[in-house]
């Protein structure tokens, strides 16, 4: 799981828009999710992406998926424009 996803989840939980476990890191580890830190390369790549999508969290996820050859889980149709693997929710 990307650090960007954990960050966004934490923000939305604090705003009362989502519910998340108190110890998200432990919950992810218990479910065999592996952490994906944000690297300098990811940041540079996200900044260079075409402007199909303007959400900074989503742009980071796309850049990480491209750099690490990962598949994203999303229901956001705008992700398709970037040619990354997607599992629709």
PDB file of N, CA, C and O in Angstrom:
ATOM      1  N   UNK A   1       0.853  -1.174   0.000  1.00  0.00           N
ATOM      2  CA  UNK A   1       0.000   0.000   0.000  1.00  0.00           C
ATOM      3  C   UNK A   1       0.892   1.227   0.000  1.00  0.00           C
ATOM      4  O   UNK A   1       1.845   1.325   0.773  1.00  0.00           O
ATOM      5  N   UNK A   2       0.571   2.143  -0.865  1.00  0.00           N
ATOM      6  CA  UNK A   2       1.336   3.369  -0.979  1.00  0.00           C
ATOM      7  C   UNK A   2       1.197   4.238   0.268  1.00  0.00           C
ATOM      8  O   UNK A   2       0.131   4.319   0.878  1.00  0.00           O
ATOM      9  N   UNK A   3       2.294   4.878   0.623  1.00  0.00           N
ATOM     10  CA  UNK A   3       2.246   5.870   1.697  1.00  0.00           C
ATOM     11  C   UNK A   3       1.234   6.963   1.353  1.00  0.00           C
ATOM     12  O   UNK A   3       0.618   7.544   2.247  1.00  0.00           O
ATOM     13  N   UNK A   4       1.062   7.243   0.060  1.00  0.00           N
ATOM     14  CA  UNK A   4       0.082   8.253  -0.368  1.00  0.00           C
ATOM     15  C   UNK A   4      -1.340   7.815  -0.003  1.00  0.00           C
ATOM     16  O   UNK A   4      -2.158   8.644   0.396  1.00  0.00           O
ATOM     17  N   UNK A   5      -1.634   6.538  -0.136  1.00  0.00           N
ATOM     18  CA  UNK A   5      -2.965   6.035   0.231  1.00  0.00           C
ATOM     19  C   UNK A   5      -3.195   6.134   1.724  1.00  0.00           C
ATOM     20  O   UNK A   5      -4.276   6.524   2.165  1.00  0.00           O
ATOM     21  N   UNK A   6      -2.181   5.783   2.509  1.00  0.00           N
ATOM     22  CA  UNK A   6      -2.303   5.886   3.961  1.00  0.00           C
ATOM     23  C   UNK A   6      -2.485   7.341   4.381  1.00  0.00           C
ATOM     24  O   UNK A   6      -3.265   7.641   5.284  1.00  0.00           O
ATOM     25  N   UNK A   7      -1.770   8.228   3.728  1.00  0.00           N
ATOM     26  CA  UNK A   7      -1.875   9.661   4.022  1.00  0.00           C
ATOM     27  C   UNK A   7      -3.281  10.168   3.722  1.00  0.00           C
ATOM     28  O   UNK A   7      -3.898  10.839   4.549  1.00  0.00           O
ATOM     29  N   UNK A   8      -3.778   9.842   2.539  1.00  0.00           N
ATOM     30  CA  UNK A   8      -5.117  10.286   2.163  1.00  0.00           C
ATOM     31  C   UNK A   8      -6.174   9.669   3.079  1.00  0.00           C
ATOM     32  O   UNK A   8      -7.117  10.353   3.477  1.00  0.00           O
ATOM     33  N   UNK A   9      -6.031   8.399   3.414  1.00  0.00           N
ATOM     34  CA  UNK A   9      -6.959   7.719   4.309  1.00  0.00           C
ATOM     35  C   UNK A   9      -6.963   8.392   5.682  1.00  0.00           C
ATOM     36  O   UNK A   9      -8.019   8.577   6.287  1.00  0.00           O
ATOM     37  N   UNK A  10      -5.793   8.749   6.160  1.00  0.00           N
ATOM     38  CA  UNK A  10      -5.675   9.416   7.455  1.00  0.00           C
ATOM     39  C   UNK A  10      -6.371  10.770   7.444  1.00  0.00           C
ATOM     40  O   UNK A  10      -7.053  11.123   8.406  1.00  0.00           O
ATOM     41  N   UNK A  11      -6.207  11.522   6.378  1.00  0.00           N
ATOM     42  CA  UNK A  11      -6.859  12.827   6.256  1.00  0.00           C
ATOM     43  C   UNK A  11      -8.377  12.664   6.236  1.00  0.00           C
ATOM     44  O   UNK A  11      -9.090  13.373   6.947  1.00  0.00           O
ATOM     45  N   UNK A  12      -8.871  11.729   5.421  1.00  0.00           N
ATOM     46  CA  UNK A  12     -10.317  11.541   5.302  1.00  0.00           C
ATOM     47  C   UNK A  12     -10.921  10.996   6.590  1.00  0.00           C
ATOM     48  O   UNK A  12     -12.069  11.301   6.913  1.00  0.00           O
ATOM     49  N   UNK A  13     -10.160  10.193   7.327  1.00  0.00           N
ATOM     50  CA  UNK A  13     -10.627   9.697   8.619  1.00  0.00           C
ATOM     51  C   UNK A  13     -10.742  10.856   9.612  1.00  0.00           C
ATOM     52  O   UNK A  13     -11.724  10.954  10.348  1.00  0.00           O
ATOM     53  N   UNK A  14      -9.738  11.728   9.629  1.00  0.00           N
ATOM     54  CA  UNK A  14      -9.757  12.880  10.531  1.00  0.00           C
ATOM     55  C   UNK A  14     -10.913  13.824  10.216  1.00  0.00           C
ATOM     56  O   UNK A  14     -11.440  14.480  11.114  1.00  0.00           O
ATOM     57  N   UNK A  15     -11.306  13.894   8.956  1.00  0.00           N
ATOM     58  CA  UNK A  15     -12.426  14.747   8.548  1.00  0.00           C
ATOM     59  C   UNK A  15     -13.790  14.089   8.764  1.00  0.00           C
ATOM     60  O   UNK A  15     -14.828  14.719   8.561  1.00  0.00           O
ATOM     61  N   UNK A  16     -13.782  12.811   9.181  1.00  0.00           N
ATOM     62  CA  UNK A  16     -15.018  12.086   9.412  1.00  0.00           C
ATOM     63  C   UNK A  16     -15.656  11.529   8.156  1.00  0.00           C
ATOM     64  O   UNK A  16     -16.820  11.130   8.172  1.00  0.00           O
ATOM     65  N   UNK A  17     -14.897  11.500   7.056  1.00  0.00           N
ATOM     66  CA  UNK A  17     -15.425  10.997   5.786  1.00  0.00           C
ATOM     67  C   UNK A  17     -15.256   9.493   5.630  1.00  0.00           C
ATOM     68  O   UNK A  17     -15.955   8.878   4.824  1.00  0.00           O
ATOM     69  N   UNK A  18     -14.350   8.893   6.378  1.00  0.00           N
ATOM     70  CA  UNK A  18     -14.082   7.455   6.323  1.00  0.00           C
ATOM     71  C   UNK A  18     -13.806   6.931   7.719  1.00  0.00           C
ATOM     72  O   UNK A  18     -13.471   7.690   8.628  1.00  0.00           O
ATOM     73  N   UNK A  19     -13.950   5.635   7.876  1.00  0.00           N
ATOM     74  CA  UNK A  19     -13.540   4.970   9.112  1.00  0.00           C
ATOM     75  C   UNK A  19     -12.331   4.101   8.780  1.00  0.00           C
ATOM     76  O   UNK A  19     -12.298   3.425   7.752  1.00  0.00           O
ATOM     77  N   UNK A  20     -11.352   4.132   9.658  1.00  0.00           N
ATOM     78  CA  UNK A  20     -10.152   3.322   9.468  1.00  0.00           C
ATOM     79  C   UNK A  20      -9.713   2.770  10.821  1.00  0.00           C
ATOM     80  O   UNK A  20     -10.035   3.346  11.860  1.00  0.00           O
ATOM     81  N   UNK A  21      -8.984   1.664  10.812  1.00  0.00           N
ATOM     82  CA  UNK A  21      -8.485   1.122  12.078  1.00  0.00           C
ATOM     83  C   UNK A  21      -7.597   2.141  12.796  1.00  0.00           C
ATOM     84  O   UNK A  21      -6.907   2.935  12.157  1.00  0.00           O
ATOM     85  N   UNK A  22      -7.624   2.108  14.122  1.00  0.00           N
ATOM     86  CA  UNK A  22      -6.759   3.005  14.892  1.00  0.00           C
ATOM     87  C   UNK A  22      -5.289   2.759  14.584  1.00  0.00           C
ATOM     88  O   UNK A  22      -4.496   3.698  14.527  1.00  0.00           O
ATOM     89  N   UNK A  23      -4.932   1.506  14.388  1.00  0.00           N
ATOM     90  CA  UNK A  23      -3.549   1.165  14.035  1.00  0.00           C
ATOM     91  C   UNK A  23      -3.544   0.627  12.609  1.00  0.00           C
ATOM     92  O   UNK A  23      -3.483  -0.582  12.389  1.00  0.00           O
ATOM     93  N   UNK A  24      -3.607   1.531  11.657  1.00  0.00           N
ATOM     94  CA  UNK A  24      -3.677   1.162  10.243  1.00  0.00           C
ATOM     95  C   UNK A  24      -2.482   0.321   9.821  1.00  0.00           C
ATOM     96  O   UNK A  24      -2.628  -0.645   9.072  1.00  0.00           O
ATOM     97  N   UNK A  25      -1.304   0.687  10.300  1.00  0.00           N
ATOM     98  CA  UNK A  25      -0.103  -0.044   9.917  1.00  0.00           C
ATOM     99  C   UNK A  25      -0.183  -1.508  10.345  1.00  0.00           C
ATOM    100  O   UNK A  25       0.184  -2.396   9.575  1.00  0.00           O
ATOM    101  N   UNK A  26      -0.654  -1.767  11.550  1.00  0.00           N
ATOM    102  CA  UNK A  26      -0.799  -3.143  12.032  1.00  0.00           C
ATOM    103  C   UNK A  26      -1.878  -3.886  11.246  1.00  0.00           C
ATOM    104  O   UNK A  26      -1.712  -5.061  10.919  1.00  0.00           O
ATOM    105  N   UNK A  27      -2.981  -3.201  10.941  1.00  0.00           N
ATOM    106  CA  UNK A  27      -4.059  -3.830  10.172  1.00  0.00           C
ATOM    107  C   UNK A  27      -3.581  -4.218   8.776  1.00  0.00           C
ATOM    108  O   UNK A  27      -3.917  -5.294   8.280  1.00  0.00           O
ATOM    109  N   UNK A  28      -2.803  -3.351   8.147  1.00  0.00           N
ATOM    110  CA  UNK A  28      -2.271  -3.656   6.820  1.00  0.00           C
ATOM    111  C   UNK A  28      -1.311  -4.833   6.879  1.00  0.00           C
ATOM    112  O   UNK A  28      -1.371  -5.727   6.035  1.00  0.00           O
ATOM    113  N   UNK A  29      -0.434  -4.839   7.862  1.00  0.00           N
ATOM    114  CA  UNK A  29       0.525  -5.944   8.015  1.00  0.00           C
ATOM    115  C   UNK A  29      -0.204  -7.259   8.273  1.00  0.00           C
ATOM    116  O   UNK A  29       0.179  -8.296   7.731  1.00  0.00           O
ATOM    117  N   UNK A  30      -1.248  -7.223   9.092  1.00  0.00           N
ATOM    118  CA  UNK A  30      -2.014  -8.432   9.400  1.00  0.00           C
ATOM    119  C   UNK A  30      -2.695  -8.996   8.155  1.00  0.00           C
ATOM    120  O   UNK A  30      -2.962 -10.195   8.075  1.00  0.00           O
ATOM    121  N   UNK A  31      -2.973  -8.125   7.183  1.00  0.00           N
ATOM    122  CA  UNK A  31      -3.613  -8.559   5.940  1.00  0.00           C
ATOM    123  C   UNK A  31      -2.623  -8.684   4.790  1.00  0.00           C
ATOM    124  O   UNK A  31      -3.011  -8.708   3.622  1.00  0.00           O
ATOM    125  N   UNK A  32      -1.358  -8.761   5.129  1.00  0.00           N
ATOM    126  CA  UNK A  32      -0.259  -9.008   4.201  1.00  0.00           C
ATOM    127  C   UNK A  32      -0.109  -7.927   3.128  1.00  0.00           C
ATOM    128  O   UNK A  32       0.292  -8.216   2.001  1.00  0.00           O
ATOM    129  N   UNK A  33      -0.433  -6.682   3.483  1.00  0.00           N
ATOM    130  CA  UNK A  33      -0.133  -5.557   2.608  1.00  0.00           C
ATOM    131  C   UNK A  33       1.306  -5.134   2.879  1.00  0.00           C
ATOM    132  O   UNK A  33       1.755  -5.138   4.026  1.00  0.00           O
ATOM    133  N   UNK A  34       2.013  -4.776   1.842  1.00  0.00           N
ATOM    134  CA  UNK A  34       3.391  -4.326   1.986  1.00  0.00           C
ATOM    135  C   UNK A  34       3.442  -2.815   1.767  1.00  0.00           C
ATOM    136  O   UNK A  34       2.785  -2.292   0.867  1.00  0.00           O
ATOM    137  N   UNK A  35       4.225  -2.112   2.595  1.00  0.00           N
ATOM    138  CA  UNK A  35       4.303  -0.654   2.431  1.00  0.00           C
ATOM    139  C   UNK A  35       5.094  -0.264   1.190  1.00  0.00           C
ATOM    140  O   UNK A  35       6.092  -0.897   0.844  1.00  0.00           O
ATOM    141  N   UNK A  36       4.631   0.788   0.532  1.00  0.00           N
ATOM    142  CA  UNK A  36       5.340   1.357  -0.609  1.00  0.00           C
ATOM    143  C   UNK A  36       5.633   2.811  -0.274  1.00  0.00           C
ATOM    144  O   UNK A  36       4.742   3.658  -0.350  1.00  0.00           O
ATOM    145  N   UNK A  37       6.892   3.111   0.103  1.00  0.00           N
ATOM    146  CA  UNK A  37       7.230   4.504   0.410  1.00  0.00           C
ATOM    147  C   UNK A  37       7.211   5.365  -0.839  1.00  0.00           C
ATOM    148  O   UNK A  37       7.266   4.856  -1.959  1.00  0.00           O
ATOM    149  N   UNK A  38       7.135   6.657  -0.641  1.00  0.00           N
ATOM    150  CA  UNK A  38       7.233   7.611  -1.735  1.00  0.00           C
ATOM    151  C   UNK A  38       8.706   7.985  -1.888  1.00  0.00           C
ATOM    152  O   UNK A  38       9.339   8.444  -0.937  1.00  0.00           O
ATOM    153  N   UNK A  39       9.242   7.786  -3.082  1.00  0.00           N
ATOM    154  CA  UNK A  39      10.648   8.097  -3.338  1.00  0.00           C
ATOM    155  C   UNK A  39      10.763   9.397  -4.133  1.00  0.00           C
ATOM    156  O   UNK A  39       9.775   9.936  -4.629  1.00  0.00           O
ATOM    157  N   UNK A  40      11.994   9.877  -4.235  1.00  0.00           N
ATOM    158  CA  UNK A  40      12.255  11.064  -5.058  1.00  0.00           C
ATOM    159  C   UNK A  40      11.831  10.792  -6.500  1.00  0.00           C
ATOM    160  O   UNK A  40      11.210  11.647  -7.131  1.00  0.00           O
ATOM    161  N   UNK A  41      12.160   9.608  -7.028  1.00  0.00           N
ATOM    162  CA  UNK A  41      11.769   9.241  -8.392  1.00  0.00           C
ATOM    163  C   UNK A  41      10.255   9.303  -8.560  1.00  0.00           C
ATOM    164  O   UNK A  41       9.764   9.796  -9.576  1.00  0.00           O
ATOM    165  N   UNK A  42       9.519   8.809  -7.579  1.00  0.00           N
ATOM    166  CA  UNK A  42       8.055   8.860  -7.646  1.00  0.00           C
ATOM    167  C   UNK A  42       7.572  10.307  -7.715  1.00  0.00           C
ATOM    168  O   UNK A  42       6.681  10.636  -8.497  1.00  0.00           O
ATOM    169  N   UNK A  43       8.168  11.165  -6.891  1.00  0.00           N
ATOM    170  CA  UNK A  43       7.772  12.571  -6.878  1.00  0.00           C
ATOM    171  C   UNK A  43       8.046  13.265  -8.204  1.00  0.00           C
ATOM    172  O   UNK A  43       7.204  14.010  -8.707  1.00  0.00           O
ATOM    173  N   UNK A  44       9.220  13.021  -8.766  1.00  0.00           N
ATOM    174  CA  UNK A  44       9.558  13.615 -10.064  1.00  0.00           C
ATOM    175  C   UNK A  44       8.617  13.101 -11.145  1.00  0.00           C
ATOM    176  O   UNK A  44       8.123  13.869 -11.970  1.00  0.00           O
ATOM    177  N   UNK A  45       8.374  11.793 -11.130  1.00  0.00           N
ATOM    178  CA  UNK A  45       7.495  11.186 -12.137  1.00  0.00           C
ATOM    179  C   UNK A  45       6.070  11.722 -12.036  1.00  0.00           C
ATOM    180  O   UNK A  45       5.436  11.991 -13.056  1.00  0.00           O
ATOM    181  N   UNK A  46       5.564  11.880 -10.816  1.00  0.00           N
ATOM    182  CA  UNK A  46       4.202  12.405 -10.634  1.00  0.00           C
ATOM    183  C   UNK A  46       4.100  13.817 -11.187  1.00  0.00           C
ATOM    184  O   UNK A  46       3.084  14.178 -11.780  1.00  0.00           O
ATOM    185  N   UNK A  47       5.136  14.614 -11.001  1.00  0.00           N
ATOM    186  CA  UNK A  47       5.131  15.977 -11.504  1.00  0.00           C
ATOM    187  C   UNK A  47       5.179  16.076 -13.010  1.00  0.00           C
ATOM    188  O   UNK A  47       4.749  17.078 -13.583  1.00  0.00           O
ATOM    189  N   UNK A  48       5.702  15.041 -13.662  1.00  0.00           N
ATOM    190  CA  UNK A  48       5.840  15.050 -15.123  1.00  0.00           C
ATOM    191  C   UNK A  48       4.670  14.391 -15.847  1.00  0.00           C
ATOM    192  O   UNK A  48       4.630  14.388 -17.077  1.00  0.00           O
ATOM    193  N   UNK A  49       3.725  13.837 -15.105  1.00  0.00           N
ATOM    194  CA  UNK A  49       2.600  13.162 -15.751  1.00  0.00           C
ATOM    195  C   UNK A  49       1.760  14.139 -16.562  1.00  0.00           C
ATOM    196  O   UNK A  49       1.632  15.306 -16.192  1.00  0.00           O
ATOM    197  N   UNK A  50       1.183  13.661 -17.679  1.00  0.00           N
ATOM    198  CA  UNK A  50       0.221  14.495 -18.413  1.00  0.00           C
ATOM    199  C   UNK A  50      -0.943  14.863 -17.491  1.00  0.00           C
ATOM    200  O   UNK A  50      -1.230  14.139 -16.537  1.00  0.00           O
ATOM    201  N   UNK A  51      -1.601  15.961 -17.764  1.00  0.00           N
ATOM    202  CA  UNK A  51      -2.626  16.490 -16.867  1.00  0.00           C
ATOM    203  C   UNK A  51      -3.999  15.850 -17.073  1.00  0.00           C
ATOM    204  O   UNK A  51      -5.010  16.552 -17.061  1.00  0.00           O
ATOM    205  N   UNK A  52      -4.050  14.541 -17.259  1.00  0.00           N
ATOM    206  CA  UNK A  52      -5.347  13.861 -17.351  1.00  0.00           C
ATOM    207  C   UNK A  52      -6.060  13.894 -16.006  1.00  0.00           C
ATOM    208  O   UNK A  52      -7.290  13.883 -15.943  1.00  0.00           O
ATOM    209  N   UNK A  53      -5.282  13.933 -14.939  1.00  0.00           N
ATOM    210  CA  UNK A  53      -5.816  13.870 -13.580  1.00  0.00           C
ATOM    211  C   UNK A  53      -5.080  14.899 -12.738  1.00  0.00           C
ATOM    212  O   UNK A  53      -3.851  14.960 -12.787  1.00  0.00           O
ATOM    213  N   UNK A  54      -5.797  15.707 -11.968  1.00  0.00           N
ATOM    214  CA  UNK A  54      -5.153  16.763 -11.189  1.00  0.00           C
ATOM    215  C   UNK A  54      -5.060  16.472  -9.695  1.00  0.00           C
ATOM    216  O   UNK A  54      -4.428  17.240  -8.971  1.00  0.00           O
ATOM    217  N   UNK A  55      -5.665  15.396  -9.211  1.00  0.00           N
ATOM    218  CA  UNK A  55      -5.591  15.073  -7.789  1.00  0.00           C
ATOM    219  C   UNK A  55      -4.171  14.627  -7.445  1.00  0.00           C
ATOM    220  O   UNK A  55      -3.691  13.648  -8.016  1.00  0.00           O
ATOM    221  N   UNK A  56      -3.484  15.314  -6.531  1.00  0.00           N
ATOM    222  CA  UNK A  56      -2.087  14.981  -6.255  1.00  0.00           C
ATOM    223  C   UNK A  56      -1.883  13.575  -5.687  1.00  0.00           C
ATOM    224  O   UNK A  56      -0.872  12.935  -5.977  1.00  0.00           O
ATOM    225  N   UNK A  57      -2.824  13.092  -4.888  1.00  0.00           N
ATOM    226  CA  UNK A  57      -2.704  11.734  -4.363  1.00  0.00           C
ATOM    227  C   UNK A  57      -2.799  10.718  -5.504  1.00  0.00           C
ATOM    228  O   UNK A  57      -2.002   9.783  -5.586  1.00  0.00           O
ATOM    229  N   UNK A  58      -3.774  10.914  -6.372  1.00  0.00           N
ATOM    230  CA  UNK A  58      -3.959   9.984  -7.491  1.00  0.00           C
ATOM    231  C   UNK A  58      -2.781  10.034  -8.452  1.00  0.00           C
ATOM    232  O   UNK A  58      -2.360   9.002  -8.973  1.00  0.00           O
ATOM    233  N   UNK A  59      -2.250  11.219  -8.688  1.00  0.00           N
ATOM    234  CA  UNK A  59      -1.074  11.344  -9.568  1.00  0.00           C
ATOM    235  C   UNK A  59       0.116  10.582  -8.974  1.00  0.00           C
ATOM    236  O   UNK A  59       0.885   9.958  -9.705  1.00  0.00           O
ATOM    237  N   UNK A  60       0.263  10.634  -7.651  1.00  0.00           N
ATOM    238  CA  UNK A  60       1.353   9.893  -7.012  1.00  0.00           C
ATOM    239  C   UNK A  60       1.138   8.393  -7.174  1.00  0.00           C
ATOM    240  O   UNK A  60       2.083   7.661  -7.469  1.00  0.00           O
ATOM    241  N   UNK A  61      -0.090   7.930  -6.984  1.00  0.00           N
ATOM    242  CA  UNK A  61      -0.378   6.499  -7.144  1.00  0.00           C
ATOM    243  C   UNK A  61      -0.087   6.044  -8.574  1.00  0.00           C
ATOM    244  O   UNK A  61       0.451   4.957  -8.784  1.00  0.00           O
ATOM    245  N   UNK A  62      -0.435   6.860  -9.537  1.00  0.00           N
ATOM    246  CA  UNK A  62      -0.170   6.527 -10.941  1.00  0.00           C
ATOM    247  C   UNK A  62       1.332   6.465 -11.192  1.00  0.00           C
ATOM    248  O   UNK A  62       1.818   5.528 -11.825  1.00  0.00           O
ATOM    249  N   UNK A  63       2.064   7.455 -10.702  1.00  0.00           N
ATOM    250  CA  UNK A  63       3.520   7.466 -10.880  1.00  0.00           C
ATOM    251  C   UNK A  63       4.162   6.251 -10.227  1.00  0.00           C
ATOM    252  O   UNK A  63       5.073   5.650 -10.796  1.00  0.00           O
ATOM    253  N   UNK A  64       3.698   5.886  -9.048  1.00  0.00           N
ATOM    254  CA  UNK A  64       4.238   4.705  -8.369  1.00  0.00           C
ATOM    255  C   UNK A  64       3.912   3.430  -9.144  1.00  0.00           C
ATOM    256  O   UNK A  64       4.761   2.550  -9.287  1.00  0.00           O
ATOM    257  N   UNK A  65       2.688   3.338  -9.641  1.00  0.00           N
ATOM    258  CA  UNK A  65       2.307   2.146 -10.411  1.00  0.00           C
ATOM    259  C   UNK A  65       3.168   2.020 -11.658  1.00  0.00           C
ATOM    260  O   UNK A  65       3.588   0.920 -12.016  1.00  0.00           O
ATOM    261  N   UNK A  66       3.430   3.137 -12.319  1.00  0.00           N
ATOM    262  CA  UNK A  66       4.281   3.097 -13.513  1.00  0.00           C
ATOM    263  C   UNK A  66       5.710   2.708 -13.154  1.00  0.00           C
ATOM    264  O   UNK A  66       6.297   1.843 -13.803  1.00  0.00           O
ATOM    265  N   UNK A  67       6.269   3.331 -12.138  1.00  0.00           N
ATOM    266  CA  UNK A  67       7.667   3.100 -11.771  1.00  0.00           C
ATOM    267  C   UNK A  67       7.906   1.697 -11.230  1.00  0.00           C
ATOM    268  O   UNK A  67       8.961   1.110 -11.468  1.00  0.00           O
ATOM    269  N   UNK A  68       6.935   1.160 -10.506  1.00  0.00           N
ATOM    270  CA  UNK A  68       7.104  -0.136  -9.837  1.00  0.00           C
ATOM    271  C   UNK A  68       6.391  -1.275 -10.560  1.00  0.00           C
ATOM    272  O   UNK A  68       6.388  -2.410 -10.083  1.00  0.00           O
ATOM    273  N   UNK A  69       5.784  -0.973 -11.714  1.00  0.00           N
ATOM    274  CA  UNK A  69       5.041  -1.967 -12.485  1.00  0.00           C
ATOM    275  C   UNK A  69       3.961  -2.645 -11.624  1.00  0.00           C
ATOM    276  O   UNK A  69       3.901  -3.869 -11.514  1.00  0.00           O
ATOM    277  N   UNK A  70       3.118  -1.803 -11.024  1.00  0.00           N
ATOM    278  CA  UNK A  70       2.072  -2.277 -10.131  1.00  0.00           C
ATOM    279  C   UNK A  70       0.695  -2.063 -10.751  1.00  0.00           C
ATOM    280  O   UNK A  70       0.538  -1.284 -11.691  1.00  0.00           O
ATOM    281  N   UNK A  71      -0.284  -2.755 -10.217  1.00  0.00           N
ATOM    282  CA  UNK A  71      -1.680  -2.612 -10.629  1.00  0.00           C
ATOM    283  C   UNK A  71      -2.410  -1.816  -9.561  1.00  0.00           C
ATOM    284  O   UNK A  71      -2.231  -2.056  -8.366  1.00  0.00           O
ATOM    285  N   UNK A  72      -3.231  -0.871  -9.993  1.00  0.00           N
ATOM    286  CA  UNK A  72      -4.002  -0.043  -9.072  1.00  0.00           C
ATOM    287  C   UNK A  72      -5.413  -0.587  -8.905  1.00  0.00           C
ATOM    288  O   UNK A  72      -5.983  -1.158  -9.834  1.00  0.00           O
ATOM    289  N   UNK A  73      -5.969  -0.405  -7.712  1.00  0.00           N
ATOM    290  CA  UNK A  73      -7.366  -0.721  -7.454  1.00  0.00           C
ATOM    291  C   UNK A  73      -8.093   0.610  -7.367  1.00  0.00           C
ATOM    292  O   UNK A  73      -7.843   1.400  -6.456  1.00  0.00           O
ATOM    293  N   UNK A  74      -8.990   0.860  -8.309  1.00  0.00           N
ATOM    294  CA  UNK A  74      -9.694   2.143  -8.359  1.00  0.00           C
ATOM    295  C   UNK A  74     -10.996   2.009  -9.130  1.00  0.00           C
ATOM    296  O   UNK A  74     -11.214   1.053  -9.875  1.00  0.00           O
ATOM    297  N   UNK A  75     -11.836   2.982  -8.930  1.00  0.00           N
ATOM    298  CA  UNK A  75     -13.064   3.092  -9.722  1.00  0.00           C
ATOM    299  C   UNK A  75     -13.052   4.416 -10.494  1.00  0.00           C
ATOM    300  O   UNK A  75     -14.080   4.864 -11.002  1.00  0.00           O
ATOM    301  N   UNK A  76     -11.873   5.028 -10.569  1.00  0.00           N
ATOM    302  CA  UNK A  76     -11.702   6.318 -11.232  1.00  0.00           C
ATOM    303  C   UNK A  76     -11.320   6.085 -12.694  1.00  0.00           C
ATOM    304  O   UNK A  76     -10.211   5.635 -12.983  1.00  0.00           O
ATOM    305  N   UNK A  77     -12.228   6.387 -13.607  1.00  0.00           N
ATOM    306  CA  UNK A  77     -12.002   6.136 -15.031  1.00  0.00           C
ATOM    307  C   UNK A  77     -10.852   6.960 -15.608  1.00  0.00           C
ATOM    308  O   UNK A  77     -10.293   6.591 -16.641  1.00  0.00           O
ATOM    309  N   UNK A  78     -10.488   8.067 -14.959  1.00  0.00           N
ATOM    310  CA  UNK A  78      -9.399   8.905 -15.464  1.00  0.00           C
ATOM    311  C   UNK A  78      -8.044   8.192 -15.413  1.00  0.00           C
ATOM    312  O   UNK A  78      -7.122   8.571 -16.136  1.00  0.00           O
ATOM    313  N   UNK A  79      -7.916   7.180 -14.583  1.00  0.00           N
ATOM    314  CA  UNK A  79      -6.651   6.451 -14.477  1.00  0.00           C
ATOM    315  C   UNK A  79      -6.313   5.724 -15.781  1.00  0.00           C
ATOM    316  O   UNK A  79      -5.139   5.502 -16.080  1.00  0.00           O
ATOM    317  N   UNK A  80      -7.322   5.360 -16.547  1.00  0.00           N
ATOM    318  CA  UNK A  80      -7.102   4.614 -17.783  1.00  0.00           C
ATOM    319  C   UNK A  80      -6.210   5.370 -18.762  1.00  0.00           C
ATOM    320  O   UNK A  80      -5.484   4.745 -19.534  1.00  0.00           O
ATOM    321  N   UNK A  81      -6.249   6.684 -18.746  1.00  0.00           N
ATOM    322  CA  UNK A  81      -5.469   7.497 -19.678  1.00  0.00           C
ATOM    323  C   UNK A  81      -3.963   7.342 -19.486  1.00  0.00           C
ATOM    324  O   UNK A  81      -3.183   7.732 -20.355  1.00  0.00           O
ATOM    325  N   UNK A  82      -3.550   6.772 -18.351  1.00  0.00           N
ATOM    326  CA  UNK A  82      -2.124   6.639 -18.051  1.00  0.00           C
ATOM    327  C   UNK A  82      -1.540   5.275 -18.407  1.00  0.00           C
ATOM    328  O   UNK A  82      -0.337   5.060 -18.263  1.00  0.00           O
ATOM    329  N   UNK A  83      -2.371   4.365 -18.865  1.00  0.00           N
ATOM    330  CA  UNK A  83      -1.862   3.073 -19.293  1.00  0.00           C
ATOM    331  C   UNK A  83      -1.328   2.189 -18.178  1.00  0.00           C
ATOM    332  O   UNK A  83      -0.471   1.340 -18.423  1.00  0.00           O
ATOM    333  N   UNK A  84      -1.818   2.373 -16.958  1.00  0.00           N
ATOM    334  CA  UNK A  84      -1.402   1.513 -15.851  1.00  0.00           C
ATOM    335  C   UNK A  84      -2.412   0.383 -15.676  1.00  0.00           C
ATOM    336  O   UNK A  84      -3.574   0.511 -16.064  1.00  0.00           O
ATOM    337  N   UNK A  85      -1.965  -0.712 -15.094  1.00  0.00           N
ATOM    338  CA  UNK A  85      -2.879  -1.809 -14.814  1.00  0.00           C
ATOM    339  C   UNK A  85      -3.892  -1.388 -13.768  1.00  0.00           C
ATOM    340  O   UNK A  85      -3.540  -0.753 -12.774  1.00  0.00           O
ATOM    341  N   UNK A  86      -5.153  -1.743 -13.990  1.00  0.00           N
ATOM    342  CA  UNK A  86      -6.221  -1.322 -13.074  1.00  0.00           C
ATOM    343  C   UNK A  86      -7.129  -2.513 -12.770  1.00  0.00           C
ATOM    344  O   UNK A  86      -7.486  -3.288 -13.657  1.00  0.00           O
ATOM    345  N   UNK A  87      -7.488  -2.635 -11.508  1.00  0.00           N
ATOM    346  CA  UNK A  87      -8.554  -3.534 -11.066  1.00  0.00           C
ATOM    347  C   UNK A  87      -9.690  -2.617 -10.637  1.00  0.00           C
ATOM    348  O   UNK A  87      -9.519  -1.811  -9.723  1.00  0.00           O
ATOM    349  N   UNK A  88     -10.845  -2.728 -11.281  1.00  0.00           N
ATOM    350  CA  UNK A  88     -11.981  -1.862 -10.974  1.00  0.00           C
ATOM    351  C   UNK A  88     -12.694  -2.375  -9.740  1.00  0.00           C
ATOM    352  O   UNK A  88     -12.929  -3.575  -9.599  1.00  0.00           O
ATOM    353  N   UNK A  89     -13.041  -1.448  -8.839  1.00  0.00           N
ATOM    354  CA  UNK A  89     -13.784  -1.820  -7.639  1.00  0.00           C
ATOM    355  C   UNK A  89     -15.252  -1.542  -7.825  1.00  0.00           C
ATOM    356  O   UNK A  89     -16.047  -1.789  -6.918  1.00  0.00           O
TER     357      UNK A  89
END
